[in-house]
Amino acid sequence: MTYVKFFIGFVLLVCVLFFILGLKSQKGSAKGLVDGKLAPCPSAPNCASSEDGTQPEKQVAPLDGSMDDAKAAILALGSIITAESEDYVSATFSSSIFKFVDDVELRPTDDGRTHIRSASRVGYSDRGVNKRRVAAIRAKMKT
């Protein structure tokens, strides 16, 4: 019986910690442009970016299509646009249970495609969520 109480207490503690991290992630904002490019990914593996110089394990290809096409795709997938200008769009996605917030940012390339960065605001690993989100945006743009 003691082990059951310990296990239940441990599970509750973990849930509370995830809830607090979810609240913390809601207070941040997208990194924005740095010298005209999307911000570099951090050292944590919770980011995917198409910008040159991105670490290979975080690298994704730019999106084939305009920023308007990419913006329509991210809206169709449930994002909320948080900032928009001629050369930049940022949006947020929230997880369903703990409401973790991830930022998706776009900027146009010189050849008519769109650079993308998707990153978690908190935590270390995203278990591949951001790369899968970029793939979903890419797929939505093709439909």
C-alpha positions as a Markdown table, in Angstrom:
| # | Residue | x | y | z |
|---|---|---|---|---|
| 1 | Met | 0.0 | 0.0 | 0.0 |
| 2 | Thr | 2.9 | 2.4 | 0.8 |
| 3 | Tyr | 4.3 | 1.9 | -2.8 |
| 4 | Val | 0.9 | 2.8 | -4.3 |
| 5 | Lys | 0.7 | 6.0 | -2.3 |
| 6 | Phe | 4.3 | 6.9 | -3.2 |
| 7 | Phe | 3.5 | 6.2 | -6.9 |
| 8 | Ile | 0.4 | 8.3 | -6.9 |
| 9 | Gly | 2.3 | 11.1 | -5.1 |
| 10 | Phe | 5.1 | 10.9 | -7.7 |
| 11 | Val | 2.6 | 11.1 | -10.6 |
| 12 | Leu | 0.8 | 14.1 | -9.0 |
| 13 | Leu | 4.2 | 15.8 | -8.5 |
| 14 | Val | 5.1 | 15.3 | -12.2 |
| 15 | Cys | 1.7 | 16.6 | -13.3 |
| 16 | Val | 2.1 | 19.7 | -11.2 |
| 17 | Leu | 5.6 | 20.3 | -12.6 |
| 18 | Phe | 4.4 | 19.9 | -16.2 |
| 19 | Phe | 1.5 | 22.3 | -15.4 |
| 20 | Ile | 3.9 | 24.9 | -14.1 |
| 21 | Leu | 6.2 | 24.5 | -17.2 |
| 22 | Gly | 3.1 | 25.0 | -19.4 |
| 23 | Leu | 2.2 | 28.2 | -17.6 |
| 24 | Lys | 5.8 | 29.4 | -18.0 |
| 25 | Ser | 5.8 | 28.7 | -21.7 |
| 26 | Gln | 2.7 | 31.0 | -22.1 |
| 27 | Lys | 4.7 | 34.0 | -20.9 |
| 28 | Gly | 7.4 | 34.0 | -23.6 |
| 29 | Ser | 7.4 | 35.2 | -27.2 |
| 30 | Ala | 9.0 | 34.3 | -30.5 |
| 31 | Lys | 12.7 | 35.1 | -31.0 |
| 32 | Gly | 12.1 | 37.3 | -34.1 |
| 33 | Leu | 14.6 | 38.1 | -36.8 |
| 34 | Val | 18.3 | 38.4 | -36.0 |
| 35 | Asp | 20.2 | 40.3 | -38.7 |
| 36 | Gly | 17.4 | 39.6 | -41.2 |
| 37 | Lys | 17.3 | 35.9 | -40.5 |
| 38 | Leu | 15.3 | 33.6 | -38.2 |
| 39 | Ala | 17.1 | 33.2 | -34.8 |
| 40 | Pro | 19.4 | 30.2 | -34.5 |
| 41 | Cys | 18.2 | 27.1 | -32.8 |
| 42 | Pro | 19.4 | 26.7 | -29.2 |
| 43 | Ser | 21.6 | 23.8 | -28.1 |
| 44 | Ala | 18.6 | 21.8 | -26.9 |
| 45 | Pro | 17.0 | 19.5 | -29.4 |
| 46 | Asn | 13.6 | 21.1 | -29.3 |
| 47 | Cys | 13.9 | 23.2 | -32.5 |
| 48 | Ala | 13.8 | 22.8 | -36.3 |
| 49 | Ser | 14.9 | 25.5 | -38.8 |
| 50 | Ser | 15.6 | 25.9 | -42.5 |
| 51 | Glu | 18.1 | 28.7 | -42.0 |
| 52 | Asp | 21.7 | 28.1 | -43.3 |
| 53 | Gly | 24.0 | 27.1 | -40.4 |
| 54 | Thr | 21.4 | 25.1 | -38.5 |
| 55 | Gln | 22.9 | 22.0 | -36.9 |
| 56 | Pro | 22.2 | 19.0 | -39.2 |
| 57 | Glu | 19.9 | 17.2 | -36.7 |
| 58 | Lys | 17.7 | 20.3 | -36.6 |
| 59 | Gln | 17.9 | 21.3 | -40.3 |
| 60 | Val | 14.8 | 21.2 | -42.4 |
| 61 | Ala | 14.4 | 22.4 | -46.0 |
| 62 | Pro | 12.7 | 25.8 | -46.7 |
| 63 | Leu | 9.0 | 25.5 | -47.6 |
| 64 | Asp | 8.1 | 25.5 | -51.3 |
| 65 | Gly | 5.7 | 28.4 | -51.6 |
| 66 | Ser | 5.1 | 32.0 | -50.5 |
| 67 | Met | 4.7 | 33.2 | -47.0 |
| 68 | Asp | 1.0 | 33.7 | -47.6 |
| 69 | Asp | 0.8 | 30.0 | -48.5 |
| 70 | Ala | 2.7 | 29.0 | -45.4 |
| 71 | Lys | 0.6 | 31.4 | -43.2 |
| 72 | Ala | -2.6 | 29.8 | -44.5 |
| 73 | Ala | -1.2 | 26.3 | -43.8 |
| 74 | Ile | -0.2 | 27.2 | -40.2 |
| 75 | Leu | -3.6 | 28.8 | -39.6 |
| 76 | Ala | -5.4 | 25.7 | -41.0 |
| 77 | Leu | -3.4 | 23.6 | -38.5 |
| 78 | Gly | -4.6 | 25.5 | -35.5 |
| 79 | Ser | -2.0 | 28.2 | -34.8 |
| 80 | Ile | -2.6 | 31.8 | -33.6 |
| 81 | Ile | -0.7 | 34.5 | -35.5 |
| 82 | Thr | 1.1 | 36.7 | -33.0 |
| 83 | Ala | 3.1 | 39.1 | -35.3 |
| 84 | Glu | 3.0 | 39.8 | -38.9 |
| 85 | Ser | 4.9 | 42.1 | -41.3 |
| 86 | Glu | 6.0 | 42.1 | -44.9 |
| 87 | Asp | 9.1 | 40.0 | -44.2 |
| 88 | Tyr | 8.1 | 38.1 | -41.0 |
| 89 | Val | 5.3 | 36.0 | -39.5 |
| 90 | Ser | 5.2 | 34.4 | -36.0 |
| 91 | Ala | 2.5 | 32.1 | -34.7 |
| 92 | Thr | 2.0 | 29.9 | -31.7 |
| 93 | Phe | 0.8 | 26.3 | -31.3 |
| 94 | Ser | -0.3 | 25.0 | -27.9 |
| 95 | Ser | -0.3 | 21.4 | -26.7 |
| 96 | Ser | -3.6 | 20.0 | -25.7 |
| 97 | Ile | -3.0 | 18.8 | -22.2 |
| 98 | Phe | -0.5 | 21.0 | -20.4 |
| 99 | Lys | -0.8 | 24.0 | -22.9 |
| 100 | Phe | 3.0 | 24.1 | -23.8 |
| 101 | Val | 3.5 | 26.9 | -26.3 |
| 102 | Asp | 5.7 | 26.4 | -29.4 |
| 103 | Asp | 6.6 | 29.2 | -31.7 |
| 104 | Val | 6.6 | 29.0 | -35.5 |
| 105 | Glu | 8.3 | 31.7 | -37.5 |
| 106 | Leu | 8.5 | 32.4 | -41.2 |
| 107 | Arg | 10.5 | 34.7 | -43.5 |
| 108 | Pro | 10.7 | 34.8 | -47.3 |
| 109 | Thr | 13.7 | 33.6 | -49.2 |
| 110 | Asp | 15.2 | 35.4 | -52.2 |
| 111 | Asp | 14.0 | 32.6 | -54.5 |
| 112 | Gly | 10.3 | 32.7 | -53.6 |
| 113 | Arg | 10.3 | 30.0 | -50.9 |
| 114 | Thr | 9.8 | 30.5 | -47.2 |
| 115 | His | 12.2 | 29.9 | -44.4 |
| 116 | Ile | 10.7 | 28.3 | -41.3 |
| 117 | Arg | 11.7 | 27.9 | -37.6 |
| 118 | Ser | 9.6 | 25.9 | -35.1 |
| 119 | Ala | 10.8 | 25.8 | -31.5 |
| 120 | Ser | 9.6 | 24.9 | -28.0 |
| 121 | Arg | 9.7 | 27.7 | -25.5 |
| 122 | Val | 10.5 | 25.5 | -22.5 |
| 123 | Gly | 12.0 | 22.1 | -21.9 |
| 124 | Tyr | 14.8 | 20.3 | -23.4 |
| 125 | Ser | 13.5 | 17.6 | -25.8 |
| 126 | Asp | 10.4 | 17.9 | -27.8 |
| 127 | Arg | 10.4 | 14.2 | -29.0 |
| 128 | Gly | 10.4 | 15.4 | -32.6 |
| 129 | Val | 7.3 | 17.5 | -32.3 |
| 130 | Asn | 8.8 | 20.6 | -34.1 |
| 131 | Lys | 10.1 | 18.6 | -37.1 |
| 132 | Arg | 6.8 | 16.8 | -37.4 |
| 133 | Arg | 5.0 | 20.2 | -37.3 |
| 134 | Val | 7.2 | 21.5 | -40.1 |
| 135 | Ala | 6.3 | 18.4 | -42.1 |
| 136 | Ala | 2.6 | 18.9 | -41.4 |
| 137 | Ile | 2.8 | 22.5 | -42.6 |
| 138 | Arg | 4.7 | 21.4 | -45.7 |
| 139 | Ala | 2.0 | 18.7 | -46.4 |
| 140 | Lys | -0.8 | 21.2 | -45.9 |
| 141 | Met | 0.8 | 23.6 | -48.4 |
| 142 | Lys | 0.6 | 20.9 | -51.0 |
| 143 | Thr | -3.2 | 20.3 | -50.6 |
